[in-house]
Structures are given as structure tokens and as C-alpha cells.
């Protein structure tokens, strides 16, 4: 009985914290997307994702985080606010970078790894379009649940 009461109290305090500081929700989204990435990697390749907060994988935690951020800013400041516009442009830059620049660097690393033997470069730096969309959907869904729980 005591454990159930303590768990309920901890959950209630967590909701109060999210209600008071809604910008913690994107951090929760970031952590949850990294945990989900471990399981999707295992299902896809049969191997566990090496560690948390590594580039690449499904869902894109960068995309999930910035999606959550723009939803929170839009919810708190309004869709017409300057803060929302800035957050949206920031999110677009992150989504673009995840799919193009970092992905191209990863492709270059693959080629360099074939050409040389002395140092192995990280090849998985970017995301596919599907991984970015997965991050956007995951971030939006968890954020909506977080806002609903906090209100």
C-alpha cells in the first residue's frame, strides 16, 4: 500500500513539475526517443543500439525534440508569436541538417573507411526522411500526451 501511495505522489509531483515548467516536455521527448531508438535498432538489425545519444536511428531524436519544442512554444505563446516563428525556423534547420548535411558526411565517411585502414570514421551521422518523419510524429505524439497529462 505504501509503495502505491508513494508512486502516486511521485507521479502527481511530476505532473505538477510539467505544468509549472512545460519546457521540460521536450527533454522528456528527447530521452524517450533515445530509448525507443534502442528497441527499433534491435528489431531492424538484431543488434542493440550501442548507447544513448548517438547519431542516426529511428526515430530521429533531434526531430522529435524540435517538434516538441515548437508545439510547446505554439501552445504557450500562440502560433502568431515571434517565439513560435523562431522555433519553427530553428526546427526546419534541424530537420534539413539531419537529412542532408549530416547524412552526406556519413556517406563520405563510408567511402573514406573503404580507402584507408588507420582510423575508422563514424558513418551513421544523419537520418533518412523516414527517420526524420518518425521523429516528428513521435515528438508530436509524446508532447500532446505530456500537455494533456499536465493540464
N, C-alpha and C positions, 0 to 999 in steps of 0.2 A: 504494500500500500504506500509506504514511504517513497519508494523509487518512482512510482507512477505520479505521485504528487510533486516530487522534485522535478521530474521530466516535464510535467505540465507547466510548472512555474518557469523553468528554463525556456520552454517554447514561448510562453507569454512574454517573457523578458526580451527574447529575440525579436518578436513581432513589434514590441514597443520600440526597440532599437531601430528597426527598419522604418517604422512610422516616423520616428524623430529624424533619422538620417537616411532618407530614401536613396541617397547616392552610394550606399553600401550594397544595394542590389546588384549593380554591375560587377562588383567584386565577387559576390556570390555566384553570379553567372559565369565569370571567368574561371573560378575554381571548379564549378560543376562541369563546365565544358571540358576542362582538362581531365577530369575523372572519367567522363563519358568517352573521351578520346582513347583512354586505356582499353576500354571494352570494345570499341569499334575496331581498333587496330588488331586486337586479338581475334575478333570474328573475321576480319578481312584477310589477315596473313597467317593466323595461327600462332603468332608471337605477341607477347605483351609489349606495349609501348614502353620504351626504356625508362623514362622518367617523366615527371610533370614539367610543364612549361618548356617543351621543345617545339621547334618549328614544324609545320606540316601536320597533316592528320585531319580526321573528321570528328566533330565539327571544328571549324576554324575558331579558336578561342578569341583571336583578335576581332573577328567579325561579330561574334556573339557579344563581346564586351562593348564595342562601339554601338551596336544595335541597341543594347540595353541602355547605354548612356543617352542616346538620342530619344528613346522612349521616355526615360525619366525626366530629361530636360523638357521635352514637349508636354509631359504630364504636369510638371511643377510650374513651368514658365509660360507655357502656351506655344502653339505651333507658329504664331506670328512673331514670336520674340526673337531678338537678336541672338540670344543664347542658343536657341534651337537652330538657327541658321548656321551659327559657328559649329555646333556639334554635328550637324548634318554634313557640312563640307568636310570636317575632320573625318567623319565616318566614311565618306566617299573616297577620301585619300587612302585610308587604311584598307578598304576593300580593293581598290585599284592596286595598291602596293602588294597586297597578299597574292593577287592573281598574276601580276605582270613582273615587276622588278625582282621580287624575291624568288619567284618561280624561275625566271631567266638565270639568275645567279646559281640556283640549284642545278639547272641543266648544264651550265658551264662547268660546275664542279664535277659532274659526271664525266664529262669529256676530259677534263684535266686529270681526274683519277685514273682514267684509262691510259693516259700518256706518260704518267710519272709514277714512281714507286715509293718515293721517300716520305710523303705525307698524304694521309687520307683526308680529303676535304668533305665537309658536311654537304650532302647532296639534297637533302629534304628541307628546303628553306621556305618554299612557297606553297600555295594552295591551288587546287583546281577550282573551277567555277562551282562545281557541285559542293565542295567543301566550304566555300565562302557562303553559298546559299544555305547550306546546312547550319553554319554558324549564325547567320541572320535569323533563320527560323527558330533555332534553339534559343538564342538570346532573347528574341521577342517573346517566345512562349514562357520562359522562366521569369522574365521581367513582369509580364502580365500576371502570372501567378503570385509573384512577390508583392506587387501592388495590391492585388486582391486580398492577400493574407494580411498585409499591413493596414488595410483600411477597415 
